[in-house]
Structure formats: structure tokens, C-alpha cells
Amino acid sequence: MKIQVDVKLHAKTEEVVFVKEGHYIVKVHQPPVDGKANQQVIQLLAKHLCIPKSYISLVSGAKSKKKVFEIST
């Protein structure tokens, strides 16, 4: 399953917001340096979806605020 994620950087609170089926907004504290924000997004998605981080992989948008992740089980 693929999901679309819009990332909001430098947020006061870290959270995952469900927009609609297959689309989320993820708010993170981390700056977009050395992939730290992407790793934080994966961690927050894994916690929100109750799955291991290893099930989530970034498909596209590594340097964009709009990302696509593949969720495998």
C-alpha cells in the first residue's frame, strides 16, 4: 500500500494527522538535514500505524515536503 505524506517541519508538536484514505500530514521538530526529518517521519508513521519501522520505505520525495511511502507487511 502506498500513502502520500505532507511534511510540516519545525512544528511545536510532533504528530500524525489523518487527512483522508492514503493521505496524512506529519508534523516534525527535526530539520531537513542528513535525512533526519525523513527518519522522524518514518518513526512517527510506524507508531501511528502500529507497525515496525522496517515495514515503511520512502518511495519518492526524499528532498520534498510531499512524500510517498510504501507500507509493506
A tleap script that builds the chain and sets N, CA, C and O, in Angstrom:
source leaprc.protein.ff14SB
mol = sequence {
  NMET LYS ILE GLN VAL ASP VAL LYS LEU HIE
  ALA LYS THR GLU GLU VAL VAL PHE VAL LYS
  GLU GLY HIE TYR ILE VAL LYS VAL HIE GLN
  PRO PRO VAL ASP GLY LYS ALA ASN GLN GLN
  VAL ILE GLN LEU LEU ALA LYS HIE LEU CYS
  ILE PRO LYS SER TYR ILE SER LEU VAL SER
  GLY ALA LYS SER LYS LYS LYS VAL PHE GLU
  ILE SER CTHR
}
set mol.1.N position { 0.843 -1.170 0.000 }
set mol.1.CA position { 0.000 0.000 0.000 }
set mol.1.C position { 0.891 1.237 0.000 }
set mol.1.O position { 1.887 1.281 0.722 }
set mol.2.N position { 0.547 2.233 -0.795 }
set mol.2.CA position { 1.288 3.488 -0.819 }
set mol.2.C position { 0.449 4.575 -0.157 }
set mol.2.O position { -0.770 4.633 -0.313 }
set mol.3.N position { 1.140 5.431 0.586 }
set mol.3.CA position { 0.459 6.564 1.209 }
set mol.3.C position { 1.202 7.849 0.857 }
set mol.3.O position { 2.422 7.856 0.691 }
set mol.4.N position { 0.447 8.921 0.749 }
set mol.4.CA position { 1.013 10.240 0.490 }
set mol.4.C position { 1.118 10.976 1.819 }
set mol.4.O position { 0.193 10.961 2.632 }
set mol.5.N position { 2.271 11.623 2.023 }
set mol.5.CA position { 2.513 12.333 3.283 }
set mol.5.C position { 2.989 13.746 2.980 }
set mol.5.O position { 3.936 13.945 2.219 }
set mol.6.N position { 2.328 14.715 3.580 }
set mol.6.CA position { 2.786 16.102 3.538 }
set mol.6.C position { 3.495 16.365 4.862 }
set mol.6.O position { 2.917 16.163 5.931 }
set mol.7.N position { 4.745 16.814 4.791 }
set mol.7.CA position { 5.552 17.014 5.996 }
set mol.7.C position { 5.580 18.494 6.361 }
set mol.7.O position { 5.846 19.349 5.517 }
set mol.8.N position { 5.304 18.781 7.615 }
set mol.8.CA position { 5.403 20.136 8.163 }
set mol.8.C position { 6.612 20.153 9.098 }
set mol.8.O position { 6.608 19.481 10.129 }
set mol.9.N position { 7.636 20.911 8.746 }
set mol.9.CA position { 8.876 20.958 9.516 }
set mol.9.C position { 8.816 21.996 10.629 }
set mol.9.O position { 7.995 22.912 10.591 }
set mol.10.N position { 9.679 21.848 11.607 }
set mol.10.CA position { 9.825 22.793 12.728 }
set mol.10.C position { 8.508 23.012 13.475 }
set mol.10.O position { 8.220 24.125 13.914 }
set mol.11.N position { 7.717 21.962 13.617 }
set mol.11.CA position { 6.437 22.055 14.317 }
set mol.11.C position { 6.662 22.071 15.833 }
set mol.11.O position { 7.656 21.538 16.327 }
set mol.12.N position { 5.747 22.674 16.548 }
set mol.12.CA position { 5.839 22.698 18.012 }
set mol.12.C position { 5.572 21.315 18.588 }
set mol.12.O position { 6.222 20.896 19.545 }
set mol.13.N position { 4.617 20.614 18.002 }
set mol.13.CA position { 4.301 19.262 18.461 }
set mol.13.C position { 4.488 18.286 17.310 }
set mol.13.O position { 4.204 18.602 16.154 }
set mol.14.N position { 4.969 17.096 17.647 }
set mol.14.CA position { 5.118 16.055 16.629 }
set mol.14.C position { 3.851 15.217 16.625 }
set mol.14.O position { 3.432 14.697 17.658 }
set mol.15.N position { 3.243 15.092 15.440 }
set mol.15.CA position { 2.014 14.323 15.357 }
set mol.15.C position { 1.742 13.887 13.923 }
set mol.15.O position { 2.298 14.427 12.966 }
set mol.16.N position { 0.867 12.893 13.810 }
set mol.16.CA position { 0.403 12.413 12.515 }
set mol.16.C position { -1.077 12.760 12.429 }
set mol.16.O position { -1.856 12.418 13.319 }
set mol.17.N position { -1.464 13.447 11.345 }
set mol.17.CA position { -2.852 13.860 11.158 }
set mol.17.C position { -3.404 13.129 9.936 }
set mol.17.O position { -2.860 13.241 8.838 }
set mol.18.N position { -4.489 12.380 10.139 }
set mol.18.CA position { -5.157 11.683 9.044 }
set mol.18.C position { -5.976 12.693 8.255 }
set mol.18.O position { -6.814 13.393 8.824 }
set mol.19.N position { -5.738 12.776 6.932 }
set mol.19.CA position { -6.494 13.689 6.076 }
set mol.19.C position { -7.625 12.941 5.399 }
set mol.19.O position { -8.795 13.297 5.544 }
set mol.20.N position { -7.269 11.900 4.657 }
set mol.20.CA position { -8.238 11.015 4.014 }
set mol.20.C position { -7.522 9.704 3.719 }
set mol.20.O position { -6.323 9.581 3.969 }
set mol.21.N position { -8.233 8.746 3.200 }
set mol.21.CA position { -7.654 7.427 2.933 }
set mol.21.C position { -6.375 7.543 2.103 }
set mol.21.O position { -6.402 8.013 0.965 }
set mol.22.N position { -5.247 7.105 2.690 }
set mol.22.CA position { -3.974 7.124 1.985 }
set mol.22.C position { -3.250 8.457 1.985 }
set mol.22.O position { -2.273 8.619 1.255 }
set mol.23.N position { -3.701 9.420 2.783 }
set mol.23.CA position { -3.078 10.748 2.820 }
set mol.23.C position { -2.984 11.224 4.278 }
set mol.23.O position { -3.974 11.248 5.009 }
set mol.24.N position { -1.763 11.601 4.672 }
set mol.24.CA position { -1.512 12.053 6.036 }
set mol.24.C position { -0.694 13.340 6.025 }
set mol.24.O position { -0.002 13.640 5.052 }
set mol.25.N position { -0.780 14.088 7.105 }
set mol.25.CA position { 0.117 15.209 7.369 }
set mol.25.C position { 0.925 14.814 8.601 }
set mol.25.O position { 0.360 14.427 9.625 }
set mol.26.N position { 2.254 14.916 8.497 }
set mol.26.CA position { 3.121 14.571 9.625 }
set mol.26.C position { 3.897 15.814 10.028 }
set mol.26.O position { 4.592 16.416 9.210 }
set mol.27.N position { 3.773 16.192 11.294 }
set mol.27.CA position { 4.472 17.359 11.824 }
set mol.27.C position { 5.673 16.883 12.628 }
set mol.27.O position { 5.541 16.031 13.506 }
set mol.28.N position { 6.854 17.439 12.323 }
set mol.28.CA position { 8.086 17.016 12.994 }
set mol.28.C position { 8.894 18.221 13.469 }
set mol.28.O position { 8.797 19.313 12.909 }
set mol.29.N position { 9.704 17.995 14.526 }
set mol.29.CA position { 10.625 19.015 15.032 }
set mol.29.C position { 11.896 19.082 14.198 }
set mol.29.O position { 12.460 20.158 14.001 }
set mol.30.N position { 12.350 17.921 13.705 }
set mol.30.CA position { 13.655 17.798 13.069 }
set mol.30.C position { 13.807 18.679 11.831 }
set mol.30.O position { 12.861 18.835 11.059 }
set mol.31.N position { 14.993 19.255 11.641 }
set mol.31.CA position { 15.266 20.000 10.408 }
set mol.31.C position { 15.576 19.019 9.277 }
set mol.31.O position { 15.959 17.880 9.544 }
set mol.32.N position { 15.418 19.435 8.028 }
set mol.32.CA position { 15.685 18.537 6.900 }
set mol.32.C position { 17.173 18.430 6.580 }
set mol.32.O position { 17.602 18.788 5.483 }
set mol.33.N position { 17.949 17.943 7.525 }
set mol.33.CA position { 19.402 17.829 7.365 }
set mol.33.C position { 19.794 16.360 7.479 }
set mol.33.O position { 19.418 15.689 8.441 }
set mol.34.N position { 20.540 15.864 6.511 }
set mol.34.CA position { 21.048 14.484 6.508 }
set mol.34.C position { 19.950 13.441 6.672 }
set mol.34.O position { 20.198 12.380 7.244 }
set mol.35.N position { 18.746 13.716 6.186 }
set mol.35.CA position { 17.659 12.743 6.241 }
set mol.35.C position { 17.039 12.553 7.612 }
set mol.35.O position { 16.259 11.623 7.815 }
set mol.36.N position { 17.377 13.429 8.562 }
set mol.36.CA position { 16.842 13.278 9.926 }
set mol.36.C position { 15.327 13.451 9.966 }
set mol.36.O position { 14.638 12.739 10.696 }
set mol.37.N position { 14.809 14.393 9.187 }
set mol.37.CA position { 13.360 14.607 9.163 }
set mol.37.C position { 12.656 13.394 8.566 }
set mol.37.O position { 11.600 12.993 9.056 }
set mol.38.N position { 13.224 12.804 7.517 }
set mol.38.CA position { 12.621 11.613 6.910 }
set mol.38.C position { 12.585 10.455 7.905 }
set mol.38.O position { 11.589 9.736 7.982 }
set mol.39.N position { 13.648 10.273 8.655 }
set mol.39.CA position { 13.684 9.204 9.650 }
set mol.39.C position { 12.653 9.448 10.754 }
set mol.39.O position { 12.030 8.509 11.250 }
set mol.40.N position { 12.482 10.695 11.128 }
set mol.40.CA position { 11.487 11.029 12.150 }
set mol.40.C position { 10.073 10.788 11.629 }
set mol.40.O position { 9.207 10.323 12.369 }
set mol.41.N position { 9.840 11.104 10.357 }
set mol.41.CA position { 8.532 10.850 9.744 }
set mol.41.C position { 8.234 9.350 9.773 }
set mol.41.O position { 7.128 8.942 10.129 }
set mol.42.N position { 9.216 8.531 9.399 }
set mol.42.CA position { 9.036 7.079 9.407 }
set mol.42.C position { 8.733 6.590 10.815 }
set mol.42.O position { 7.855 5.749 11.007 }
set mol.43.N position { 9.449 7.107 11.789 }
set mol.43.CA position { 9.225 6.703 13.175 }
set mol.43.C position { 7.811 7.062 13.641 }
set mol.43.O position { 7.143 6.245 14.275 }
set mol.44.N position { 7.356 8.266 13.334 }
set mol.44.CA position { 6.019 8.691 13.741 }
set mol.44.C position { 4.929 7.897 13.013 }
set mol.44.O position { 3.917 7.538 13.614 }
set mol.45.N position { 5.134 7.625 11.724 }
set mol.45.CA position { 4.159 6.823 10.987 }
set mol.45.C position { 4.069 5.410 11.553 }
set mol.45.O position { 2.975 4.867 11.706 }
set mol.46.N position { 5.213 4.820 11.862 }
set mol.46.CA position { 5.231 3.466 12.416 }
set mol.46.C position { 4.460 3.413 13.733 }
set mol.46.O position { 3.696 2.478 13.973 }
set mol.47.N position { 4.659 4.403 14.571 }
set mol.47.CA position { 3.960 4.450 15.861 }
set mol.47.C position { 2.457 4.639 15.643 }
set mol.47.O position { 1.641 3.987 16.295 }
set mol.48.N position { 2.103 5.531 14.726 }
set mol.48.CA position { 0.692 5.822 14.454 }
set mol.48.C position { -0.031 4.609 13.860 }
set mol.48.O position { -1.173 4.324 14.219 }
set mol.49.N position { 0.643 3.899 12.952 }
set mol.49.CA position { 0.033 2.758 12.274 }
set mol.49.C position { 0.233 1.439 13.031 }
set mol.49.O position { -0.284 0.400 12.620 }
set mol.50.N position { 0.987 1.484 14.139 }
set mol.50.CA position { 1.263 0.311 14.967 }
set mol.50.C position { 1.939 -0.806 14.178 }
set mol.50.O position { 1.539 -1.968 14.246 }
set mol.51.N position { 2.973 -0.425 13.428 }
set mol.51.CA position { 3.758 -1.390 12.661 }
set mol.51.C position { 5.241 -1.097 12.881 }
set mol.51.O position { 5.589 0.009 13.295 }
set mol.52.N position { 6.119 -2.061 12.613 }
set mol.52.CA position { 7.564 -1.811 12.737 }
set mol.52.C position { 8.052 -0.811 11.679 }
set mol.52.O position { 7.506 -0.737 10.579 }
set mol.53.N position { 9.084 -0.050 12.034 }
set mol.53.CA position { 9.653 0.925 11.102 }
set mol.53.C position { 10.156 0.261 9.827 }
set mol.53.O position { 10.144 0.876 8.760 }
set mol.54.N position { 10.595 -0.983 9.930 }
set mol.54.CA position { 11.136 -1.685 8.768 }
set mol.54.C position { 10.080 -1.954 7.698 }
set mol.54.O position { 10.435 -2.274 6.564 }
set mol.55.N position { 8.801 -1.833 8.025 }
set mol.55.CA position { 7.727 -2.028 7.052 }
set mol.55.C position { 7.479 -0.783 6.196 }
set mol.55.O position { 6.714 -0.835 5.233 }
set mol.56.N position { 8.119 0.329 6.544 }
set mol.56.CA position { 7.881 1.593 5.848 }
set mol.56.C position { 9.123 1.983 5.059 }
set mol.56.O position { 10.228 2.011 5.602 }
set mol.57.N position { 8.940 2.283 3.781 }
set mol.57.CA position { 10.066 2.740 2.960 }
set mol.57.C position { 9.644 3.948 2.133 }
set mol.57.O position { 8.510 4.041 1.664 }
set mol.58.N position { 10.579 4.861 1.971 }
set mol.58.CA position { 10.346 6.077 1.205 }
set mol.58.C position { 10.473 5.758 -0.275 }
set mol.58.O position { 11.514 5.272 -0.717 }
set mol.59.N position { 9.426 6.027 -1.044 }
set mol.59.CA position { 9.410 5.742 -2.472 }
set mol.59.C position { 9.844 6.960 -3.273 }
set mol.59.O position { 10.675 6.852 -4.175 }
set mol.60.N position { 9.280 8.123 -2.941 }
set mol.60.CA position { 9.651 9.346 -3.655 }
set mol.60.C position { 9.493 10.549 -2.735 }
set mol.60.O position { 8.762 10.504 -1.745 }
set mol.61.N position { 10.199 11.633 -3.084 }
set mol.61.CA position { 10.098 12.866 -2.325 }
set mol.61.C position { 11.111 12.998 -1.209 }
set mol.61.O position { 10.833 13.643 -0.198 }
set mol.62.N position { 12.282 12.400 -1.369 }
set mol.62.CA position { 13.295 12.445 -0.310 }
set mol.62.C position { 13.679 13.867 0.069 }
set mol.62.O position { 13.992 14.132 1.230 }
set mol.63.N position { 13.661 14.789 -0.893 }
set mol.63.CA position { 14.029 16.177 -0.608 }
set mol.63.C position { 12.850 17.125 -0.792 }
set mol.63.O position { 13.037 18.316 -1.041 }
set mol.64.N position { 11.647 16.599 -0.671 }
set mol.64.CA position { 10.438 17.380 -0.865 }
set mol.64.C position { 9.574 17.298 0.382 }
set mol.64.O position { 9.747 16.399 1.205 }
set mol.65.N position { 8.653 18.229 0.523 }
set mol.65.CA position { 7.718 18.176 1.638 }
set mol.65.C position { 6.574 17.206 1.343 }
set mol.65.O position { 5.877 16.768 2.258 }
set mol.66.N position { 6.384 16.876 0.074 }
set mol.66.CA position { 5.370 15.899 -0.331 }
set mol.66.C position { 6.080 14.594 -0.639 }
set mol.66.O position { 6.912 14.530 -1.544 }
set mol.67.N position { 5.752 13.555 0.114 }
set mol.67.CA position { 6.450 12.282 0.029 }
set mol.67.C position { 5.467 11.145 -0.218 }
set mol.67.O position { 4.279 11.251 0.088 }
set mol.68.N position { 5.986 10.061 -0.777 }
set mol.68.CA position { 5.198 8.850 -0.944 }
set mol.68.C position { 5.951 7.724 -0.247 }
set mol.68.O position { 7.137 7.503 -0.494 }
set mol.69.N position { 5.241 7.018 0.625 }
set mol.69.CA position { 5.819 5.897 1.360 }
set mol.69.C position { 5.112 4.617 0.961 }
set mol.69.O position { 3.912 4.610 0.686 }
set mol.70.N position { 5.874 3.534 0.935 }
set mol.70.CA position { 5.328 2.195 0.696 }
set mol.70.C position { 5.227 1.497 2.046 }
set mol.70.O position { 6.195 1.442 2.803 }
set mol.71.N position { 4.039 0.963 2.338 }
set mol.71.CA position { 3.819 0.212 3.564 }
set mol.71.C position { 3.711 -1.258 3.171 }
set mol.71.O position { 2.803 -1.642 2.433 }
set mol.72.N position { 4.633 -2.074 3.661 }
set mol.72.CA position { 4.592 -3.499 3.355 }
set mol.72.C position { 4.390 -4.299 4.628 }
set mol.72.O position { 4.754 -3.851 5.716 }
set mol.73.N position { 3.817 -5.467 4.494 }
set mol.73.CA position { 3.593 -6.319 5.675 }
set mol.73.C position { 4.073 -7.727 5.398 }
set mol.73.O position { 3.973 -8.595 6.265 }
savepdb mol mol.pdb
quit
